[in-house]
Amino acid sequence: TDHPYMSGVFEPNFEEVNAPDLPVIQGEIPSDVDGIYIRNTEQPTLKPMSRYHPFDGDAMLHQVSLHQGKCSYRNRYVRTDGFLAEQMEKESLWAGVSEKNIKSKRPGWGAEGSLKDTSSTDVVVHNGRILSMFYRCGEAYRLDPETLENLGKETYGGKFPKDGFSAHAKVDEETGELLFFNYGTTAPFMHYGVVSPDDVIINYVQVPLSAPKLPHDMCFTKNFSILSDLAVQFDEKVLAKGGFKNVTCRKPCHFVIIPRYGKTEDIRFFEVKKTFVLHFLNAYESVDPHNGHAIITLDGYRQCAYDGPMERKPDMSWQNEVPEKYHKIFPTLGGLDVLVCKLWRWKFDLTTGKTCWEGPLDDKVDRCAEFGVINQAVAGCPHRFAYSCTLKPGWFLLTGFVKHDVVDGTSSSYEFGSNRFCSEPAFAPRNNPKSEDDGYLVTFVTDMNNKTSEFVMIDARDVEAGPVCRLKLPHRISSGTHACWCPRRLLEKSAYWKTKRKTTPSKL
């Protein structure tokens, strides 16, 4: 196929491989970092029923393990119920998110109830096991972080929410808790919950939104969780007729703040400028030194296209790269630059109940960026450094990194070069870090100049210097997005690692 999201850098991988010792292309493998990098991938396995969207793809996890100066790699499909059913029938059974006038052949999952739960959006590690998740809400699939053995669906002792999990559940490394949300098409439209370090749901409450929204991410502080009631919603008239269509909500936009273990009556709504936010970076609590008010600060990527027509015309260079027959649908398939995503900060005054400030954080006002990360050891606390990805115009592709110093208001950056595309990075701290940025940005890079892929490490203290180590993967991998890093110390203290892993030695 010549579909732009099924070919080229998005050509899928079908082979599952183990590579116990990756060859070094440049530099040497650092011995001062120990953990596992895992990246999820949305890739088509079978011919779609009709119109393919890149978010329809099946989940494949790619994993690199760093330990004592050695580096291994492996990849595995996430064997979801939908994946296994289609493999058995040898055809696609579910319509995708952008298919029109095509109905799924079987009941499905998600807020719509008709999609395949691909589990291909996000990935985290909680209580020593991988959880992969779907952005339209579905099951949470478990895998062993070291072997990538599929361990089935999470059940939480039979209490897994009937409305599922959305992607972007958050792990608080300090407490070991998992914070999550889901959403749907009937009131109250959202739920929020907390899972204990030992896999018990200890809070689960209704969150009454203003309409059936499509939230994508959440954030947390030490004592609060932050959810979205923003500009994208299901069209309620179309819903009433049994259909699904996304529209811009005419009601005011709000962020929803709830105490971590709070109830529905504790929820507070803070109005902000009209926008949508795909991804957040971090949030934290403070006290305003001028008036003593309690403040929550939230950083994320605001879509500034909602502000109206931009002075700068969109970059249309993709038209020279995409077959003409796809030109009509291509702009709907994920180009984030047209949404004008910018690093942004919001401040909420808990004393007055008002949003007291919002504005851009990036020192380069025209730069579009997304898919940011921080050092997860400071999640929920004040942070100094953030790391964003730069975007290929028109495409759902990432081209480089920006390090933001949000205290000094400065930045530095690195681009991987022509036809070289990275994944969302993760911050891998050194074993005994001396500062917040004392670690590595780790990522996969696919080089379409020679159709190879690499695992790349950049010293986060000096992003502009580029990679300190590059290792060759055994095959070219499809471009992917969300990823995470789990330090080995967190794996080893988890209940799963201490019990099941103790009697199951690692095998490559």
N, C-alpha and C positions, 0 to 999 in steps of 0.2 A: 504494500500500500504506500501511497505518497502522502497520506494524511500527516500534517505537520506534527501532530502529537502521538503518532504511531510509528514514525520513521526518524532517521537521523539520530540526534542525541536522545530521542525518546524511543528508539527501537527497543522492544522489550527483551529481557533475559529469560530464557526458559530453563537454563541449566543451573542446578544447585551444586556448589563446589565448596571444598575445604582446602585452604592453603595455609599450612602450619607455620611457614616462615617466609614472609614477603621479602622480595629482593629490594635493596636500596638503590634508588636512582640518584639521589642527591643527599649529602649530609650523612648523619648517623642517627640511629634511633635513640632518643633520650632515655636514660635509665632512671630519671627522677619523676616519672609519672606512671601511674598504675591504675588501669581501669578499662572500661569497655565503651566504645562509640557505636551507636546503633542508628541507622537511618532507614526510614520507611520509604516506600516507593509506590506510586500509582502507575500500573502498567497493564495494558490489555493482554489477556491470555488467549481469548477466542475472538472471532469476528463479531463486532457489535451488531445488535439488532438493526440499527439504522445509524443515527448520527452519534459519533463518539465525542465525549468530552473527557479531557485529561483526568478529571476527578472520578471517572467511572472505573478506573483501572484496579486490578487485583493488587493486594498487598504483597510486596516482597521486602523482607528485611535484609539489609547488608550490615555486617558487623565486623569491627576490628577490635581485637583484644591486645592491649599493651601490658606487658608484665616483665619486669627485670631486664629491660632493654631488648626484648623480643616482641615481634608483632605478627599476629596471625589474622586470617580473614576467612569468613564463610558467609553464605547467603541462603535464605530459605523462604519459600512461600509461607504466608500465613494461611493455614488451611481452614478458612471460614466455612460455615454451612453453605453459603452461596457458591463459593469456589468449588467445593466438593461436588455439589449438585450439578454444576455446569460441566465439570470434568467427566462426570458419569454420563451425562447426556451428549457431551461433545458439541454443545452449542450454547450461545448466550440465552439466558432465560429471563433476564430482567432488563427493562428499558433504562437508559441512562438519564442523567439530570437535564440534558438539553434536547432529548428526543421529543418530538411532537407527533400527536396522533398515532403513537405506538404504545401499546399496553404490554406490561410485563406478563409473561406466561404463567407466573406463579405469584402468590402473595409475597410481599417483600418486607423490608425494614425501613427504618428512618422515620423522620417526622411525617413524611407522606404516606408511609406504610406500603410503598410500592417499589422501592429501590433495592438493589442488592447491597447488603452490608459488606462493603469491601474491606473494612478495617485498615484502609491504606492511607489515612490522613496523618496520624500522629503516633508517637511512641514515647512511653515513659518506663521507668523501672520503679516498682513499688514492692516492698517486702521481698526483695531479692528476685522478683520475676518481672519480665517484660509484660506490659499491657499495650496492645495496639488498638486503635480506636478509629471511628468513622465520624466525619464532620456533620452528617445529617442525623446522628444518634443511632446507636445500635448496641451490639454486645461489646464486651471488652475481652479480647483474646489474649491468653497467657502463653508465654514461651520462656524457655530457660535462657538467660542472658548469655551464658557461655557457649552452650551447644546449639542454641536456637531450636531445640526440640519443642514441637507444638504440645502444649499442655491442656488444650481445650479452653472452654469459656469460663470466665470468672462467674461465680454464683453467689459469693458472700453468704454461704449457708442457706441458700434459698431466698435471700432477701435482695437479690440484684433488682434494681428498679425496672418495672415493666416498660417504662419509657426509655430505658437504656442510658447510655453515657453519650454525651457529645465528645468529640475530640477535644484536646487541650485541657484535660484534667491536670491538676498541678500537684507535684510532690513537694512537701515542705521537708527539706533535708534535716532541719533542726528537730522537728517533732516526729518525723516519719509518717505523717498523715497524708492522705490523698484527698484533695478537694475537687469536686466535680459538679457538673450541671447537665441538664438535658432540656429539651424544648419540644413543643408540639403545636398542633393546629387547633386545639381546644383549650379553653380557660382552665387553669390560670396561665397557661402557655409556657411555664418554666418551673423546674424544680432545682434545688441546690442541696448538696450533701457533703458529708465528711466521712471518710473511711479511716479507721484507726491503723496504727502500724502493723497490727496483727490481723487485718482483713475483716474488721467488724464495722458495719455502717452505724455510726454513733450519732449522726444527725441527718435528717432528710426532710425538707420543708418545701411548701409551695412558694413560688415567687410570681405574684400577679403582674404581668406585663400589660402595657397599654393596647397591644394587638398581637397577633400570631407572628412573632419576629423570627429572624434567622441569625441568632447570635453565634459567634464563632470561637471566642476565647474568653478567658477570665483571668483574674489576677488576685493576689492576696498580700496582706500585711501580717504582722504577728497576731493581730486580734480580729481582723476583718477580712471578708472576701468581697470582691468587686465583680459585678456582672453587668451585662449590656442590655439596654432597651433603646436601640439606635434605629437607623433610618431604613433598614431593609426588612420587609415583611412579606408574608404570603398575601396575595390578593384575596380579600375575604369574599368578594362576589364570585370569583372563580372557585374558591373553596366550597361555597354553598352549592355549586353545580357538580362537585366531585372532581374538580381539576386542581392544578397547581401552577401558580405563576408568581414570580417575585416582582414586587413593586416598591417604590419609595413611599415610606409612611409620611403622611402629612402632619402627624402629631409631633410635639416637641421630643427631642432626644434626651435620654437620661442615662446616667450610670446608676447602678443599683448597689448600695452598700449594706451589708448585713454582718453582724458579729459572727465570728467563725462558727460558734455553736448556737447562733441565734434562731429565733422563730420568725414566722411570717410577720407578726406584729412589730418586730424589731427593724424591719427593712426601711431604708430611707432612700429617696430618689433625688438625684442632683442633676439639674438641667444643664445641658451644654449646647454649643453650636451644632447645627445639623451635620451629621457625619455618619460614617460606618468605620469600624476598626476591625481589621482581620486579626491582628496580633498585638499583644501587650509585651512590655519588657519587665517591669517591676513596679511595686508600690510599697510605700512605707508611711509610718506615722511620725509626726513631730509636733512640737508646740511652737506657735508663732511667738517669737521673742518680744514683739511689740504689744500684743494684747492678751497673750496667754491662751489663745484659742487652740483647740485640738485640730490638727490639719492632717489630711491624707493626701499624699502626692502620688500620682499615677503617671507612668510613662508608657507610651505606645506609638503606633503609627496611624495617625489620623488621615483619612481620605479627604483631601482638600478639594477634590472635584465638586463636592457639594456646595462650595462657595460660589459657583457660577463659572462662566466662561473664563478660561485662562488666557493671559496675554501670549504665552508661548504656545505655538502650534504643536500638536503631537507629532512625534517622530514616526514617519510612515515607511521607514526603510524595510520593514518586514515584507512589504509588497514585492520586493525584489527577491525574497527568500521563500515565499509561499506560493504554490501553484495557484493560478488565477481562480480556479473553480472553488477554492476555499476562502477567497477574499471576503465574501459576504459574512460568513460565520466566524472567521478567525478572530475579529476583535472581541467576540463574546467568550473566548476560550481561556482567558486568564491573564492577559497582559496587565500587570499591576501599575505600570507607569501612567496609563491613561486615567487611573484613579487618583493620581497625584498623591501618593502615600508619602508622608513626611513624619519624621521623628517629632513627637509632640509631648507636652506636659500639661496635665490638669491638676488643679489643687482644690480640694473640697474642705470647707470649714464645717467641722462637725458641731461646733458651738452655735453657728447661725443657721446651719442647714442649707447653705448656698455654695455654689461653685465660685470660689474667690479669684481664680486666675486660670487662664489657659493660653498656650502659645507655643511656637516652634522652639525646639532645642538645638537643631543642627546649625552649626556656624555657617554652612553654605545653604542659603535660603532656597536655591533652585534645585537642590539635590533631592531626587526621589529615592527612597530606600524602604526596605521591609525585612521580614524574617530576622529579627534581632534576637540577641542572647546577652546574658550577663553571666558572671560567675555565680552559679547557683548557691554557693555557700552564703551569699549575701541576700538571697531572695527574701522579700518581706522586710528588709532593712535598708537604710540609706546606702546607695551605691554611687560610685564615682564614674565607673566605666561601663559603656554599652558598646556592643558590636553589631553593626547592621550589615545587610547584604545590598549591593548595588544590583540594578536590574537591566536586562537586555530589553531595549524598546520594543513594545508590542508583544513580547513573549513572556511565558511563565518560566523564565530562566534567570539564574543568578550568576553574576560575573566577577564579583570581588567583595572585599570587606572594607568597612569603615570603622575605625575605633573612635568613639566619642568620649571626650572628657567632659562630663556634664557639670562639673564644678568650675573648671577654667573656661568652658565654652569653646574648646578647640577640638580638632579632629586630625586624624591621619588615615591613609587608605592604601590599599593594595589591589590591583587588578590582575587576574590570572592570564589575560592575554586573549588574542583573537581566537574565536572558536573553542575556547576552554571555559567550561561551566562548572561551578561548584554547587554544593548542597548547603542547606542551612548548617552553619558550624555549631559546634558545642565548645564550651570552655572547659578544658581539662587542667585543673590546678596541679602544680607541682606537689610532691609528697609533703614537703614542709614549706608551704608558701610564706614569703616575707611581706607580700602586699596583695591587694585585691586583684591586680593584673599579673601576678606571678604564676604563669601557666601558659598553656598553648591553645590556640584556636585550631581545632581539628575538623577536617572535612574530606569528602570525596571530590575529585575533579575528573571530569570526562573531557578528553582532548579529541575533538572531532577532526583535527588536522591529521592525526594518525590512528584514530579510532581505538584509543587506549584509555584506561582509567587509572587513577592514582589515589593513594591515601596521603594527605598533605598535613603537615604540622607547621604552624607559624607561631613564633614567640609573641605572646600577646603584649609584651612590654614594648615591642618594636615591630608593629604590623607592617610598616612601610618597607622593612628589609626583606619581606617575603618569606618563603618557606625555609625552615632550618632542616627539614627532612621531608623527602618524597619517596614513597614506596610504590612499586608497581603491583597492581591487582592482576589476578590471573586471567581476567576477561574485561572487556568494555562493559560498563554498567549503564543502565538507563538513567537519565536524569531523575532526581528525586528531590524532596524538600525536607520535611521535618525530621529532626534527629535529636538525640540526647547523649549525654555522657554520664556514666555511673562509676564513681570511684570504687575501687575494689574494697576499700575499707567499709563502705556502706553495704556492699553485697555480703561481706563476710559476717556482719553483725545481724543480718536478717534471719528471721525464723526459718525461712525456706532453705537458706544456705546451710544453716547449722544442722538441719535434720535431713531433708531429702538429698541435698548435695553431698552430705557426708558419706553416704553409702553409694553414691553414683559418681565415680571418677570421670573426669573430662576425657572425651574421646574425639579425636580429629579424623 
